[in-house]
């Protein structure tokens, strides 16, 4: 069953904004037509023109509506390849990677900037944020503490430290930093959000609800900053959705998840969360649209793949469902529930007993079911049928089974969940709270911990959540300790 998890993306106290001019060139004038937002490749002293042109291409991609982060990252990669000392290109590359959910790559890009001798607390905080989002809270704490040593009054560093300790489930230390921030700025939205996340993790749901509602009221009270704070408000709406979900109020949870998506279309954790609810409600078409939206950004996003397979199964699109399930096994081949589902699909809907047998055997080896589990009888039956098949059909590659000989356990309805649970309960898949396909080496954040993040580009999967609510604990995305 797909359950809503708390994949929490901390609200950070600060972030480095993208530089969308060619290192000193004037920004392109905003027009109604996105294609007109072209950044000119003005010559930059000491930088090869080819690198400047690549940078301008990336900056133009960032200025589109919506931004094309994949194209931007590709162009910035070319710029730094041509000119490795191109600091502004590294910064924009780090920013693009972050927006794509490629947090480990983002951290690497920020690190390249710092190694070039650029001393800036904002970049150090952004580097720490990327380390936290990539699943290394201790490394993040090291960076945030270095900023606090340089500036003992830094609220941004304290907010980020609160987020990092919250990820580590060290609530006492996290709460200490939250209180230090709120003592100076009682309406600090990231700090209030992080306090709400502490309460959410501690199951103090009424207090969590109060904090998230208060955070939104303060943010929305600053009318001039509504556009700037859209992503931050999206995180809080997602957290409100998680709280309503935990309280059993599904309609309100869905409403909050959809508000988060409307504010930030790249918030894949909110898409996964709302999709998981629709899947439980057996609204397969609506859930499918959300899972596919995530996979459009992360083709190998594991939870989205399994969710899409469940939706296709629920709508009786069996060949398509089998294809997606099989693709998911290339990312994680030990999901017993998927293996069992594939066995049933090939046996009962696709009439491919040999393939069914292979998946049942793999399921048996992975799940190690009890001796009275029906799969043992099914395997025995298919093995015998395969032995007898040439005599009954004159050969043929796994022809049909004799009529009336199907093993017990007929077609399984696709109820809503990470595997539409078959009658014989298979071991459930290990839903990570924050998607991070193993095939790409991204660290998968623990449930309710690191950000499920802004997914990765088509060419590289990245965090995304499990089919259960991915929370948003967030070190402030950028700028705002206050």
Protein Blocks (a to p, Z undefined) as FASTA:
>chain_A
ZZdddddddddfbdcdddfbehhiacddddfblklmcccddddehiafklmmmmmmmmmm
mmpccddfklmmmmmmmmmmmmmmlmklmmmmmmmmmmnopamlmmmmmmmmmmnopacf
klmmmmmmmmmmnopaklmmmmmmmmmmmmmmlmklmmmmmmmmmmnopaklmmmmmmmm
mmmmmmlmklmmmmmmmmmmnopaklmmmmmmmmmmmmmmmmmlmmmmmmmmmmmmmmmm
mmmmmnopaklmmmmmmmmmmmmmklmklmmmmmmmmmmnopaklmmmmmmmmmmmmmml
mklmmmmmmmmmmnopaklmmmmmmmmmmmomcbmklmmmmmmmmmmmnopaklmmmmmm
mmmmmnopafklmklmmmmmmmmmmmmmmmmnopaehiacdehiacehiaddddddehia
afblcddddddfbdcdfklopacddehiacebjaddfklccddddfbdcddddddfbhpl
ZZ
